[in-house]
């Protein structure tokens, strides 16, 4: 393997073949709720059959409603991979646009454990952390986030940095909203491994609208801000 501290995609297709972590219960490509309709239209336009399932399932014990904070495009390799090329490259989901940055430095609480979303046969992410930043996977660090971001910006192009930031911002906002509503006693949530048969699972933003925590306009504003 040729390793360098400047990431460059060589279009090998490996990131599309192995998408999920080995211990993941949902194999496939993570999607946000506003990406679903677009993915379905793209699949239909190319006569590709797809299966999309909810992940990160939650039960609000107060409303007795089940919601999810994400979805997964089921299957590996990705159904849009053909001859090592992405059939929807210019319209690919944000997780693909952020590859191989699994976590943007702005959202570091600690050096994160690296997931499959940073695995690239042409780029050794652990070596990048160690050689460019003096960091070890999973260990606390004292280096300022600004310095870490500077090194990331030297290694990954602006689009990758921008999209990794946007993806983490979404996840952070979702966590913050749930934490606030829980603290105020407006929801009482618990993670769910398996949804009972016949139970409807709704997207997180739709749940917030249903429970009148946000308006439809606010929901659309959030979706439009991150839609690519």
Secondary structure by P-SEA (a helix, b strand, c coil): cccccbbbbcccccccccccccccccccccccccaaaaaaaaaaaacccbbbbbccccccccccbbbbccccccccccccccccccccccccccccccccccccccccccccccccccccccccaaaaaaccccccccccccccaaaaaaaaaacccaaaaaaaaaaaaaaaaaaaaaaaaaaacccbbbbbccccccbbbbcaaaaaaaaccccaaaaaaaaaaccc
